[in-house]
Amino acid sequence: MSRNTPEQLRRILETVHTIALVGASDKPNRPSHEVMAYLQGRGYRVIPVNPRLAGKTILGETVYPDLASVPSPVDMADLFLAPERTDPVIDAALDRDIPVIWMQLGVINEEGALRAEASGATVVMDRCPKQEIPRLGVPPARQTTA
């Protein structure tokens, strides 16, 4: 029932440079914080999004309240949210023409995924880039200036 082939996942992870991490946490023991640190260490620019932490800084990046507020172009929205909270974020990603919507482990929204795919976005569900990068042998991302 997998919607993404290993080749497609590898292509996504090799072409994405800026990731908006929705549901970012400032607590180092939280999975979203660990994944953000890992992705930064792999050369991606990761912009944290969390309305409760807006204006603060996580791992050197300013936190934005929502996707619409992120000033930079975004290649991928990585969703650390309960599945029932993903619909407005999927819509915001589509409004911004973010080409990849990645829902983390345990985050499954089939209706939202179909809506996003119908709008031209690529959707990954129930996977974690921190697990997929080593599994697929994805090289570090091209360093960009932030």
N, CA, C and O atoms as CSV, one atom per row, in Angstrom:
chain,resi,resn,atom,element,x,y,z
A,1,MET,N,N,0.827,-1.195,0.000
A,1,MET,CA,C,0.000,0.000,0.000
A,1,MET,C,C,0.870,1.257,0.000
A,1,MET,O,O,0.362,2.371,0.127
A,2,SER,N,N,2.179,1.071,-0.142
A,2,SER,CA,C,3.079,2.218,-0.138
A,2,SER,C,C,2.852,3.084,-1.370
A,2,SER,O,O,2.791,2.574,-2.489
A,3,ARG,N,N,2.727,4.387,-1.166
A,3,ARG,CA,C,2.497,5.289,-2.291
A,3,ARG,C,C,3.813,5.800,-2.859
A,3,ARG,O,O,3.825,6.358,-3.956
A,4,ASN,N,N,4.919,5.628,-2.147
A,4,ASN,CA,C,6.191,6.177,-2.601
A,4,ASN,C,C,7.218,5.071,-2.811
A,4,ASN,O,O,7.442,4.236,-1.934
A,5,THR,N,N,7.831,5.081,-3.975
A,5,THR,CA,C,8.894,4.119,-4.252
A,5,THR,C,C,10.189,4.629,-3.615
A,5,THR,O,O,10.322,5.822,-3.342
A,6,PRO,N,N,11.142,3.721,-3.379
A,6,PRO,CA,C,12.441,4.192,-2.868
A,6,PRO,C,C,13.070,5.230,-3.797
A,6,PRO,O,O,13.700,6.178,-3.326
A,7,GLU,N,N,12.910,5.064,-5.088
A,7,GLU,CA,C,13.481,6.022,-6.047
A,7,GLU,C,C,12.838,7.400,-5.877
A,7,GLU,O,O,13.529,8.417,-5.922
A,8,GLN,N,N,11.531,7.433,-5.684
A,8,GLN,CA,C,10.851,8.717,-5.501
A,8,GLN,C,C,11.299,9.379,-4.194
A,8,GLN,O,O,11.556,10.582,-4.166
A,9,LEU,N,N,11.392,8.609,-3.128
A,9,LEU,CA,C,11.844,9.170,-1.851
A,9,LEU,C,C,13.266,9.712,-1.975
A,9,LEU,O,O,13.564,10.796,-1.473
A,10,ARG,N,N,14.136,8.970,-2.635
A,10,ARG,CA,C,15.521,9.414,-2.825
A,10,ARG,C,C,15.549,10.720,-3.621
A,10,ARG,O,O,16.275,11.651,-3.272
A,11,ARG,N,N,14.755,10.782,-4.690
A,11,ARG,CA,C,14.709,11.992,-5.532
A,11,ARG,C,C,14.234,13.198,-4.705
A,11,ARG,O,O,14.790,14.290,-4.820
A,12,ILE,N,N,13.213,12.996,-3.878
A,12,ILE,CA,C,12.722,14.084,-3.020
A,12,ILE,C,C,13.850,14.566,-2.111
A,12,ILE,O,O,14.137,15.762,-2.046
A,13,LEU,N,N,14.482,13.635,-1.417
A,13,LEU,CA,C,15.491,13.998,-0.425
A,13,LEU,C,C,16.766,14.560,-1.048
A,13,LEU,O,O,17.527,15.256,-0.375
A,14,GLU,N,N,17.005,14.266,-2.327
A,14,GLU,CA,C,18.174,14.814,-3.015
A,14,GLU,C,C,17.905,16.179,-3.644
A,14,GLU,O,O,18.847,16.910,-3.952
A,15,THR,N,N,16.633,16.533,-3.839
A,15,THR,CA,C,16.326,17.797,-4.512
A,15,THR,C,C,15.798,18.877,-3.565
A,15,THR,O,O,15.837,20.062,-3.896
A,16,VAL,N,N,15.310,18.478,-2.398
A,16,VAL,CA,C,14.792,19.435,-1.416
A,16,VAL,C,C,15.970,20.138,-0.731
A,16,VAL,O,O,16.980,19.506,-0.420
A,17,HIS,N,N,15.835,21.438,-0.502
A,17,HIS,CA,C,16.876,22.187,0.205
A,17,HIS,C,C,16.329,22.911,1.431
A,17,HIS,O,O,17.011,23.004,2.452
A,18,THR,N,N,15.096,23.428,1.334
A,18,THR,CA,C,14.498,24.170,2.447
A,18,THR,C,C,13.233,23.462,2.892
A,18,THR,O,O,12.321,23.218,2.102
A,19,ILE,N,N,13.200,23.138,4.177
A,19,ILE,CA,C,12.093,22.370,4.752
A,19,ILE,C,C,11.431,23.198,5.848
A,19,ILE,O,O,12.110,23.690,6.749
A,20,ALA,N,N,10.114,23.352,5.776
A,20,ALA,CA,C,9.354,23.946,6.874
A,20,ALA,C,C,8.887,22.794,7.754
A,20,ALA,O,O,8.117,21.940,7.315
A,21,LEU,N,N,9.357,22.776,8.995
A,21,LEU,CA,C,9.006,21.697,9.911
A,21,LEU,C,C,7.860,22.170,10.792
A,21,LEU,O,O,8.059,22.946,11.726
A,22,VAL,N,N,6.658,21.693,10.484
A,22,VAL,CA,C,5.435,22.134,11.157
A,22,VAL,C,C,5.196,21.254,12.380
A,22,VAL,O,O,5.084,20.032,12.277
A,23,GLY,N,N,5.121,21.903,13.535
A,23,GLY,CA,C,5.005,21.174,14.787
A,23,GLY,C,C,6.362,21.065,15.470
A,23,GLY,O,O,6.588,20.178,16.293
A,24,ALA,N,N,7.259,21.977,15.118
A,24,ALA,CA,C,8.598,21.989,15.703
A,24,ALA,C,C,8.508,22.203,17.209
A,24,ALA,O,O,7.640,22.921,17.704
A,25,SER,N,N,9.435,21.556,17.927
A,25,SER,CA,C,9.482,21.701,19.375
A,25,SER,C,C,10.834,22.266,19.795
A,25,SER,O,O,11.856,22.005,19.162
A,26,ASP,N,N,10.820,23.041,20.871
A,26,ASP,CA,C,12.079,23.551,21.417
A,26,ASP,C,C,12.649,22.603,22.471
A,26,ASP,O,O,13.690,22.888,23.062
A,27,LYS,N,N,11.977,21.485,22.706
A,27,LYS,CA,C,12.444,20.501,23.685
A,27,LYS,C,C,13.345,19.476,22.973
A,27,LYS,O,O,12.881,18.761,22.085
A,28,PRO,N,N,14.624,19.401,23.357
A,28,PRO,CA,C,15.575,18.523,22.660
A,28,PRO,C,C,15.182,17.046,22.636
A,28,PRO,O,O,15.625,16.312,21.753
A,29,ASN,N,N,14.360,16.595,23.588
A,29,ASN,CA,C,13.989,15.180,23.614
A,29,ASN,C,C,12.784,14.853,22.732
A,29,ASN,O,O,12.371,13.695,22.665
A,30,ARG,N,N,12.221,15.838,22.062
A,30,ARG,CA,C,11.057,15.596,21.198
A,30,ARG,C,C,11.514,15.154,19.809
A,30,ARG,O,O,12.516,15.652,19.297
A,31,PRO,N,N,10.779,14.217,19.197
A,31,PRO,CA,C,11.176,13.754,17.862
A,31,PRO,C,C,11.324,14.872,16.831
A,31,PRO,O,O,12.231,14.822,16.000
A,32,SER,N,N,10.447,15.884,16.869
A,32,SER,CA,C,10.554,16.956,15.871
A,32,SER,C,C,11.861,17.729,16.029
A,32,SER,O,O,12.453,18.148,15.034
A,33,HIS,N,N,12.315,17.922,17.261
A,33,HIS,CA,C,13.579,18.621,17.521
A,33,HIS,C,C,14.753,17.768,17.030
A,33,HIS,O,O,15.680,18.277,16.400
A,34,GLU,N,N,14.703,16.467,17.327
A,34,GLU,CA,C,15.763,15.555,16.889
A,34,GLU,C,C,15.858,15.502,15.369
A,34,GLU,O,O,16.953,15.519,14.808
A,35,VAL,N,N,14.711,15.437,14.711
A,35,VAL,CA,C,14.701,15.376,13.242
A,35,VAL,C,C,15.202,16.690,12.658
A,35,VAL,O,O,15.953,16.689,11.683
A,36,MET,N,N,14.790,17.815,13.247
A,36,MET,CA,C,15.264,19.109,12.760
A,36,MET,C,C,16.790,19.186,12.857
A,36,MET,O,O,17.451,19.591,11.900
A,37,ALA,N,N,17.350,18.801,14.006
A,37,ALA,CA,C,18.805,18.832,14.189
A,37,ALA,C,C,19.495,17.900,13.194
A,37,ALA,O,O,20.530,18.250,12.627
A,38,TYR,N,N,18.928,16.724,12.983
A,38,TYR,CA,C,19.512,15.771,12.038
A,38,TYR,C,C,19.520,16.352,10.619
A,38,TYR,O,O,20.535,16.307,9.924
A,39,LEU,N,N,18.378,16.895,10.204
A,39,LEU,CA,C,18.288,17.447,8.847
A,39,LEU,C,C,19.238,18.625,8.665
A,39,LEU,O,O,19.867,18.751,7.614
A,40,GLN,N,N,19.350,19.487,9.669
A,40,GLN,CA,C,20.309,20.589,9.589
A,40,GLN,C,C,21.727,20.037,9.434
A,40,GLN,O,O,22.514,20.547,8.637
A,41,GLY,N,N,22.044,19.000,10.197
A,41,GLY,CA,C,23.362,18.392,10.124
A,41,GLY,C,C,23.650,17.761,8.769
A,41,GLY,O,O,24.807,17.555,8.404
A,42,ARG,N,N,22.591,17.457,8.027
A,42,ARG,CA,C,22.730,16.884,6.689
A,42,ARG,C,C,22.748,17.967,5.605
A,42,ARG,O,O,22.814,17.653,4.417
A,43,GLY,N,N,22.690,19.241,6.011
A,43,GLY,CA,C,22.818,20.324,5.046
A,43,GLY,C,C,21.525,20.972,4.595
A,43,GLY,O,O,21.551,21.875,3.759
A,44,TYR,N,N,20.393,20.534,5.127
A,44,TYR,CA,C,19.123,21.162,4.769
A,44,TYR,C,C,18.928,22.421,5.622
A,44,TYR,O,O,19.404,22.495,6.755
A,45,ARG,N,N,18.229,23.398,5.066
A,45,ARG,CA,C,17.754,24.521,5.887
A,45,ARG,C,C,16.376,24.112,6.390
A,45,ARG,O,O,15.482,23.798,5.604
A,46,VAL,N,N,16.217,24.120,7.709
A,46,VAL,CA,C,14.957,23.702,8.315
A,46,VAL,C,C,14.380,24.882,9.082
A,46,VAL,O,O,15.000,25.405,10.008
A,47,ILE,N,N,13.181,25.290,8.679
A,47,ILE,CA,C,12.511,26.438,9.284
A,47,ILE,C,C,11.390,25.913,10.196
A,47,ILE,O,O,10.449,25.278,9.721
A,48,PRO,N,N,11.495,26.180,11.500
A,48,PRO,CA,C,10.474,25.673,12.419
A,48,PRO,C,C,9.174,26.482,12.342
A,48,PRO,O,O,9.188,27.706,12.213
A,49,VAL,N,N,8.062,25.764,12.425
A,49,VAL,CA,C,6.732,26.378,12.411
A,49,VAL,C,C,5.955,25.838,13.609
A,49,VAL,O,O,5.744,24.633,13.740
A,50,ASN,N,N,5.533,26.762,14.483
A,50,ASN,CA,C,4.739,26.380,15.649
A,50,ASN,C,C,4.138,27.664,16.223
A,50,ASN,O,O,4.883,28.521,16.696
A,51,PRO,N,N,2.814,27.820,16.196
A,51,PRO,CA,C,2.208,29.070,16.661
A,51,PRO,C,C,2.514,29.387,18.126
A,51,PRO,O,O,2.586,30.560,18.494
A,52,ARG,N,N,2.695,28.373,18.961
A,52,ARG,CA,C,2.968,28.622,20.388
A,52,ARG,C,C,4.385,29.128,20.632
A,52,ARG,O,O,4.660,29.724,21.673
A,53,LEU,N,N,5.300,28.890,19.664
A,53,LEU,CA,C,6.699,29.290,19.842
A,53,LEU,C,C,7.119,30.394,18.876
A,53,LEU,O,O,8.302,30.720,18.782
A,54,ALA,N,N,6.156,30.969,18.157
A,54,ALA,CA,C,6.462,31.982,17.131
A,54,ALA,C,C,7.311,33.111,17.713
A,54,ALA,O,O,7.041,33.625,18.798
A,55,GLY,N,N,8.352,33.481,16.951
A,55,GLY,CA,C,9.247,34.552,17.359
A,55,GLY,C,C,10.448,34.068,18.145
A,55,GLY,O,O,11.448,34.779,18.248
A,56,LYS,N,N,10.363,32.863,18.704
A,56,LYS,CA,C,11.508,32.295,19.411
A,56,LYS,C,C,12.463,31.694,18.387
A,56,LYS,O,O,12.223,31.767,17.182
A,57,THR,N,N,13.532,31.107,18.870
A,57,THR,CA,C,14.522,30.489,18.006
A,57,THR,C,C,14.697,29.030,18.403
A,57,THR,O,O,14.801,28.710,19.588
A,58,ILE,N,N,14.730,28.151,17.415
A,58,ILE,CA,C,15.047,26.740,17.642
A,58,ILE,C,C,16.221,26.400,16.728
A,58,ILE,O,O,16.155,26.591,15.514
A,59,LEU,N,N,17.285,25.897,17.324
A,59,LEU,CA,C,18.471,25.469,16.570
A,59,LEU,C,C,18.929,26.537,15.571
A,59,LEU,O,O,19.306,26.232,14.439
A,60,GLY,N,N,18.885,27.811,16.023
A,60,GLY,CA,C,19.390,28.905,15.210
A,60,GLY,C,C,18.427,29.468,14.189
A,60,GLY,O,O,18.781,30.397,13.463
A,61,GLU,N,N,17.219,28.934,14.109
A,61,GLU,CA,C,16.226,29.409,13.132
A,61,GLU,C,C,15.034,30.021,13.863
A,61,GLU,O,O,14.579,29.495,14.879
A,62,THR,N,N,14.536,31.137,13.334
A,62,THR,CA,C,13.341,31.784,13.881
A,62,THR,C,C,12.126,30.903,13.647
A,62,THR,O,O,11.968,30.318,12.576
A,63,VAL,N,N,11.272,30.814,14.651
A,63,VAL,CA,C,10.037,30.030,14.564
A,63,VAL,C,C,8.926,30.927,14.018
A,63,VAL,O,O,8.753,32.062,14.463
A,64,TYR,N,N,8.181,30.403,13.051
A,64,TYR,CA,C,7.057,31.131,12.464
A,64,TYR,C,C,5.746,30.497,12.923
A,64,TYR,O,O,5.698,29.299,13.204
A,65,PRO,N,N,4.668,31.309,13.000
A,65,PRO,CA,C,3.402,30.788,13.516
A,65,PRO,C,C,2.687,29.834,12.559
A,65,PRO,O,O,1.930,28.966,12.995
A,66,ASP,N,N,2.929,29.997,11.247
A,66,ASP,CA,C,2.252,29.162,10.255
A,66,ASP,C,C,3.034,29.209,8.946
A,66,ASP,O,O,3.955,30.011,8.791
A,67,LEU,N,N,2.662,28.351,8.018
A,67,LEU,CA,C,3.373,28.291,6.738
A,67,LEU,C,C,3.290,29.603,5.969
A,67,LEU,O,O,4.249,30.002,5.308
A,68,ALA,N,N,2.151,30.269,6.055
A,68,ALA,CA,C,1.974,31.519,5.309
A,68,ALA,C,C,2.970,32.589,5.756
A,68,ALA,O,O,3.306,33.478,4.974
A,69,SER,N,N,3.446,32.518,6.996
A,69,SER,CA,C,4.349,33.528,7.539
A,69,SER,C,C,5.818,33.283,7.203
A,69,SER,O,O,6.641,34.184,7.365
A,70,VAL,N,N,6.157,32.095,6.744
A,70,VAL,CA,C,7.555,31.775,6.441
A,70,VAL,C,C,7.980,32.604,5.222
A,70,VAL,O,O,7.380,32.472,4.156
A,71,PRO,N,N,9.012,33.462,5.363
A,71,PRO,CA,C,9.367,34.360,4.270
A,71,PRO,C,C,10.116,33.686,3.121
A,71,PRO,O,O,10.057,34.161,1.987
A,72,SER,N,N,10.802,32.613,3.392
A,72,SER,CA,C,11.632,31.957,2.372
A,72,SER,C,C,10.808,31.029,1.493
A,72,SER,O,O,9.753,30.548,1.906
A,73,PRO,N,N,11.292,30.779,0.278
A,73,PRO,CA,C,10.690,29.690,-0.502
A,73,PRO,C,C,10.902,28.374,0.245
A,73,PRO,O,O,11.938,28.177,0.881
A,74,VAL,N,N,9.936,27.491,0.168
A,74,VAL,CA,C,9.982,26.212,0.875
A,74,VAL,C,C,9.808,25.085,-0.136
A,74,VAL,O,O,8.893,25.115,-0.959
A,75,ASP,N,N,10.689,24.097,-0.068
A,75,ASP,CA,C,10.618,22.941,-0.971
A,75,ASP,C,C,9.762,21.815,-0.415
A,75,ASP,O,O,9.184,21.031,-1.168
A,76,MET,N,N,9.683,21.739,0.938
A,76,MET,CA,C,8.953,20.632,1.554
A,76,MET,C,C,8.389,21.082,2.892
A,76,MET,O,O,9.058,21.769,3.664
A,77,ALA,N,N,7.152,20.688,3.156
A,77,ALA,CA,C,6.554,20.868,4.476
A,77,ALA,C,C,6.576,19.512,5.162
A,77,ALA,O,O,6.002,18.549,4.653
A,78,ASP,N,N,7.234,19.429,6.312
A,78,ASP,CA,C,7.353,18.201,7.085
A,78,ASP,C,C,6.422,18.339,8.281
A,78,ASP,O,O,6.646,19.187,9.145
A,79,LEU,N,N,5.377,17.512,8.339
A,79,LEU,CA,C,4.311,17.683,9.322
A,79,LEU,C,C,4.461,16.743,10.506
A,79,LEU,O,O,4.340,15.525,10.371
A,80,PHE,N,N,4.727,17.326,11.668
A,80,PHE,CA,C,4.723,16.630,12.953
A,80,PHE,C,C,3.439,17.030,13.665
A,80,PHE,O,O,3.481,17.768,14.649
A,81,LEU,N,N,2.313,16.557,13.184
A,81,LEU,CA,C,1.005,16.925,13.720
A,81,LEU,C,C,0.122,15.697,13.812
A,81,LEU,O,O,0.325,14.720,13.091
A,82,ALA,N,N,-0.856,15.749,14.700
A,82,ALA,CA,C,-1.873,14.697,14.721
A,82,ALA,C,C,-2.589,14.716,13.375
A,82,ALA,O,O,-2.826,15.789,12.818
A,83,PRO,N,N,-2.936,13.545,12.844
A,83,PRO,CA,C,-3.572,13.492,11.514
A,83,PRO,C,C,-4.779,14.421,11.376
A,83,PRO,O,O,-4.987,15.006,10.314
A,84,GLU,N,N,-5.573,14.561,12.434
A,84,GLU,CA,C,-6.779,15.398,12.348
A,84,GLU,C,C,-6.445,16.893,12.299
A,84,GLU,O,O,-7.333,17.714,12.070
A,85,ARG,N,N,-5.181,17.255,12.512
A,85,ARG,CA,C,-4.769,18.666,12.450
A,85,ARG,C,C,-4.040,19.003,11.155
A,85,ARG,O,O,-3.558,20.125,10.996
A,86,THR,N,N,-3.951,18.050,10.225
A,86,THR,CA,C,-3.150,18.277,9.026
A,86,THR,C,C,-3.888,19.004,7.906
A,86,THR,O,O,-3.240,19.661,7.091
A,87,ASP,N,N,-5.206,18.916,7.830
A,87,ASP,CA,C,-5.928,19.508,6.693
A,87,ASP,C,C,-5.618,20.987,6.462
A,87,ASP,O,O,-5.304,21.357,5.330
A,88,PRO,N,N,-5.692,21.863,7.491
A,88,PRO,CA,C,-5.391,23.269,7.224
A,88,PRO,C,C,-3.930,23.489,6.806
A,88,PRO,O,O,-3.638,24.411,6.045
A,89,VAL,N,N,-3.021,22.656,7.295
A,89,VAL,CA,C,-1.611,22.804,6.936
A,89,VAL,C,C,-1.386,22.342,5.499
A,89,VAL,O,O,-0.617,22.956,4.760
A,90,ILE,N,N,-2.052,21.268,5.107
A,90,ILE,CA,C,-1.980,20.819,3.710
A,90,ILE,C,C,-2.501,21.923,2.797
A,90,ILE,O,O,-1.891,22.220,1.770
A,91,ASP,N,N,-3.625,22.531,3.166
A,91,ASP,CA,C,-4.178,23.620,2.353
A,91,ASP,C,C,-3.226,24.803,2.287
A,91,ASP,O,O,-3.069,25.411,1.228
A,92,ALA,N,N,-2.585,25.140,3.413
A,92,ALA,CA,C,-1.628,26.249,3.431
A,92,ALA,C,C,-0.420,25.923,2.552
A,92,ALA,O,O,0.103,26.800,1.865
A,93,ALA,N,N,0.024,24.665,2.572
A,93,ALA,CA,C,1.149,24.254,1.719
A,93,ALA,C,C,0.769,24.373,0.249
A,93,ALA,O,O,1.575,24.810,-0.572
A,94,LEU,N,N,-0.454,23.984,-0.079
A,94,LEU,CA,C,-0.922,24.101,-1.469
A,94,LEU,C,C,-1.046,25.564,-1.874
A,94,LEU,O,O,-0.712,25.924,-3.003
A,95,ASP,N,N,-1.526,26.416,-0.959
A,95,ASP,CA,C,-1.625,27.856,-1.245
A,95,ASP,C,C,-0.259,28.462,-1.553
A,95,ASP,O,O,-0.153,29.401,-2.342
A,96,ARG,N,N,0.787,27.920,-0.925
A,96,ARG,CA,C,2.156,28.415,-1.128
A,96,ARG,C,C,2.879,27.688,-2.256
A,96,ARG,O,O,4.038,27.985,-2.544
A,97,ASP,N,N,2.203,26.741,-2.894
A,97,ASP,CA,C,2.824,25.935,-3.955
A,97,ASP,C,C,4.054,25.187,-3.460
A,97,ASP,O,O,5.040,25.060,-4.186
A,98,ILE,N,N,4.002,24.694,-2.231
A,98,ILE,CA,C,5.085,23.861,-1.710
A,98,ILE,C,C,4.963,22.502,-2.403
A,98,ILE,O,O,3.926,21.849,-2.295
A,99,PRO,N,N,6.008,22.069,-3.111
A,99,PRO,CA,C,5.875,20.888,-3.967
A,99,PRO,C,C,5.813,19.546,-3.246
A,99,PRO,O,O,5.294,18.577,-3.799
A,100,VAL,N,N,6.337,19.471,-2.006
A,100,VAL,CA,C,6.344,18.200,-1.285
A,100,VAL,C,C,5.717,18.392,0.090
A,100,VAL,O,O,6.091,19.295,0.839
A,101,ILE,N,N,4.760,17.532,0.407
A,101,ILE,CA,C,4.148,17.495,1.731
A,101,ILE,C,C,4.500,16.139,2.326
A,101,ILE,O,O,4.086,15.097,1.819
A,102,TRP,N,N,5.269,16.166,3.407
A,102,TRP,CA,C,5.769,14.942,4.037
A,102,TRP,C,C,5.122,14.837,5.402
A,102,TRP,O,O,5.309,15.713,6.247
A,103,MET,N,N,4.360,13.772,5.629
A,103,MET,CA,C,3.733,13.545,6.927
A,103,MET,C,C,4.526,12.475,7.665
A,103,MET,O,O,4.828,11.412,7.122
A,104,GLN,N,N,4.853,12.782,8.906
A,104,GLN,CA,C,5.735,11.937,9.699
A,104,GLN,C,C,5.117,10.589,10.063
A,104,GLN,O,O,3.951,10.321,9.773
A,105,LEU,N,N,5.921,9.757,10.700
A,105,LEU,CA,C,5.469,8.442,11.148
A,105,LEU,C,C,4.179,8.569,11.954
A,105,LEU,O,O,4.089,9.384,12.872
A,106,GLY,N,N,3.192,7.766,11.607
A,106,GLY,CA,C,1.911,7.790,12.297
A,106,GLY,C,C,0.962,8.873,11.816
A,106,GLY,O,O,-0.186,8.927,12.256
A,107,VAL,N,N,1.425,9.734,10.920
A,107,VAL,CA,C,0.576,10.817,10.411
A,107,VAL,C,C,0.057,10.402,9.040
A,107,VAL,O,O,0.785,10.405,8.048
A,108,ILE,N,N,-1.228,10.045,9.015
A,108,ILE,CA,C,-1.859,9.565,7.788
A,108,ILE,C,C,-3.158,10.333,7.579
A,108,ILE,O,O,-4.024,10.368,8.453
A,109,ASN,N,N,-3.278,10.946,6.407
A,109,ASN,CA,C,-4.492,11.672,6.037
A,109,ASN,C,C,-4.719,11.393,4.550
A,109,ASN,O,O,-4.261,12.148,3.692
A,110,GLU,N,N,-5.422,10.312,4.257
A,110,GLU,CA,C,-5.629,9.895,2.869
A,110,GLU,C,C,-6.374,10.955,2.066
A,110,GLU,O,O,-6.004,11.247,0.929
A,111,GLU,N,N,-7.428,11.536,2.655
A,111,GLU,CA,C,-8.200,12.565,1.939
A,111,GLU,C,C,-7.332,13.772,1.612
A,111,GLU,O,O,-7.346,14.275,0.488
A,112,GLY,N,N,-6.577,14.229,2.605
A,112,GLY,CA,C,-5.688,15.365,2.397
A,112,GLY,C,C,-4.617,15.052,1.367
A,112,GLY,O,O,-4.263,15.902,0.550
A,113,ALA,N,N,-4.099,13.824,1.406
A,113,ALA,CA,C,-3.075,13.415,0.443
A,113,ALA,C,C,-3.639,13.418,-0.971
A,113,ALA,O,O,-2.983,13.892,-1.899
A,114,LEU,N,N,-4.833,12.900,-1.142
A,114,LEU,CA,C,-5.456,12.877,-2.474
A,114,LEU,C,C,-5.702,14.299,-2.976
A,114,LEU,O,O,-5.491,14.588,-4.154
A,115,ARG,N,N,-6.150,15.188,-2.084
A,115,ARG,CA,C,-6.382,16.584,-2.450
A,115,ARG,C,C,-5.067,17.247,-2.876
A,115,ARG,O,O,-5.023,17.968,-3.873
A,116,ALA,N,N,-4.013,16.998,-2.122
A,116,ALA,CA,C,-2.710,17.591,-2.433
A,116,ALA,C,C,-2.171,17.044,-3.753
A,116,ALA,O,O,-1.659,17.800,-4.577
A,117,GLU,N,N,-2.286,15.741,-3.952
A,117,GLU,CA,C,-1.796,15.139,-5.197
A,117,GLU,C,C,-2.586,15.652,-6.400
A,117,GLU,O,O,-2.026,15.867,-7.475
A,118,ALA,N,N,-3.888,15.843,-6.210
A,118,ALA,CA,C,-4.712,16.373,-7.299
A,118,ALA,C,C,-4.294,17.802,-7.660
A,118,ALA,O,O,-4.515,18.254,-8.783
A,119,SER,N,N,-3.690,18.507,-6.700
A,119,SER,CA,C,-3.202,19.871,-6.946
A,119,SER,C,C,-1.766,19.884,-7.452
A,119,SER,O,O,-1.203,20.952,-7.694
A,120,GLY,N,N,-1.170,18.710,-7.612
A,120,GLY,CA,C,0.172,18.635,-8.171
A,120,GLY,C,C,1.292,18.439,-7.168
A,120,GLY,O,O,2.456,18.349,-7.559
A,121,ALA,N,N,0.971,18.370,-5.889
A,121,ALA,CA,C,2.013,18.165,-4.876
A,121,ALA,C,C,2.364,16.677,-4.777
A,121,ALA,O,O,1.549,15.810,-5.092
A,122,THR,N,N,3.575,16.407,-4.341
A,122,THR,CA,C,4.002,15.052,-4.016
A,122,THR,C,C,3.768,14.861,-2.526
A,122,THR,O,O,4.100,15.737,-1.728
A,123,VAL,N,N,3.202,13.731,-2.147
A,123,VAL,CA,C,2.876,13.480,-0.747
A,123,VAL,C,C,3.595,12.213,-0.273
A,123,VAL,O,O,3.623,11.192,-0.959
A,124,VAL,N,N,4.170,12.318,0.915
A,124,VAL,CA,C,4.749,11.169,1.609
A,124,VAL,C,C,4.033,11.102,2.946
A,124,VAL,O,O,3.887,12.114,3.631
A,125,MET,N,N,3.582,9.892,3.321
A,125,MET,CA,C,2.899,9.733,4.608
A,125,MET,C,C,3.531,8.601,5.399
A,125,MET,O,O,4.055,7.636,4.842
A,126,ASP,N,N,3.463,8.752,6.726
A,126,ASP,CA,C,3.859,7.696,7.649
A,126,ASP,C,C,5.320,7.284,7.455
A,126,ASP,O,O,5.660,6.104,7.545
A,127,ARG,N,N,6.174,8.270,7.190
A,127,ARG,CA,C,7.615,8.026,7.043
A,127,ARG,C,C,8.376,9.174,7.692
A,127,ARG,O,O,7.832,10.256,7.912
A,128,CYS,N,N,9.645,8.914,7.994
A,128,CYS,CA,C,10.494,9.932,8.604
A,128,CYS,C,C,11.755,10.108,7.768
A,128,CYS,O,O,12.449,9.129,7.495
A,129,PRO,N,N,12.070,11.347,7.352
A,129,PRO,CA,C,13.282,11.547,6.552
A,129,PRO,C,C,14.550,11.131,7.293
A,129,PRO,O,O,15.527,10.725,6.665
A,130,LYS,N,N,14.543,11.229,8.630
A,130,LYS,CA,C,15.715,10.830,9.414
A,130,LYS,C,C,15.972,9.327,9.261
A,130,LYS,O,O,17.120,8.888,9.344
A,131,GLN,N,N,14.941,8.553,9.044
A,131,GLN,CA,C,15.094,7.112,8.810
A,131,GLN,C,C,15.375,6.820,7.338
A,131,GLN,O,O,16.161,5.931,7.011
A,132,GLU,N,N,14.726,7.575,6.458
A,132,GLU,CA,C,14.843,7.298,5.021
A,132,GLU,C,C,16.211,7.682,4.459
A,132,GLU,O,O,16.722,6.991,3.578
A,133,ILE,N,N,16.810,8.759,4.942
A,133,ILE,CA,C,18.098,9.228,4.400
A,133,ILE,C,C,19.167,8.142,4.519
A,133,ILE,O,O,19.794,7.809,3.513
A,134,PRO,N,N,19.403,7.576,5.707
A,134,PRO,CA,C,20.425,6.514,5.762
A,134,PRO,C,C,19.983,5.229,5.056
A,134,PRO,O,O,20.804,4.546,4.444
A,135,ARG,N,N,18.695,4.900,5.138
A,135,ARG,CA,C,18.204,3.680,4.493
A,135,ARG,C,C,18.425,3.724,2.982
A,135,ARG,O,O,18.761,2.714,2.364
A,136,LEU,N,N,18.235,4.901,2.401
A,136,LEU,CA,C,18.351,5.059,0.952
A,136,LEU,C,C,19.749,5.509,0.509
A,136,LEU,O,O,20.021,5.601,-0.689
A,137,GLY,N,N,20.629,5.786,1.468
A,137,GLY,CA,C,21.972,6.234,1.125
A,137,GLY,C,C,22.001,7.602,0.473
A,137,GLY,O,O,22.799,7.849,-0.431
A,138,VAL,N,N,21.123,8.501,0.934
A,138,VAL,CA,C,21.057,9.848,0.361
A,138,VAL,C,C,22.268,10.651,0.850
A,138,VAL,O,O,22.519,10.723,2.053
A,139,PRO,N,N,23.018,11.253,-0.081
A,139,PRO,CA,C,24.167,12.060,0.329
A,139,PRO,C,C,23.708,13.349,1.008
A,139,PRO,O,O,22.546,13.737,0.885
A,140,PRO,N,N,24.625,14.019,1.730
A,140,PRO,CA,C,24.242,15.293,2.357
A,140,PRO,C,C,23.713,16.274,1.306
A,140,PRO,O,O,24.131,16.271,0.149
A,141,ALA,N,N,22.774,17.113,1.759
A,141,ALA,CA,C,22.181,18.118,0.872
A,141,ALA,C,C,23.231,19.153,0.512
A,141,ALA,O,O,24.190,19.367,1.254
A,142,ARG,N,N,23.043,19.788,-0.626
A,142,ARG,CA,C,23.906,20.891,-1.053
A,142,ARG,C,C,23.800,22.004,-0.010
A,142,ARG,O,O,22.701,22.410,0.369
A,143,GLN,N,N,24.919,22.476,0.434
A,143,GLN,CA,C,24.925,23.568,1.424
A,143,GLN,C,C,24.405,24.831,0.755
A,143,GLN,O,O,24.836,25.193,-0.340
A,144,THR,N,N,23.475,25.493,1.427
A,144,THR,CA,C,22.960,26.766,0.926
A,144,THR,C,C,23.202,27.818,1.993
A,144,THR,O,O,23.330,27.492,3.173
A,145,THR,N,N,23.265,29.045,1.594
A,145,THR,CA,C,23.439,30.123,2.582
A,145,THR,C,C,22.077,30.552,3.069
A,145,THR,O,O,21.160,30.792,2.283
A,146,ALA,N,N,21.963,30.644,4.362
A,146,ALA,CA,C,20.676,31.000,4.961
A,146,ALA,C,C,20.650,32.454,5.364
A,146,ALA,O,O,19.643,32.932,5.887
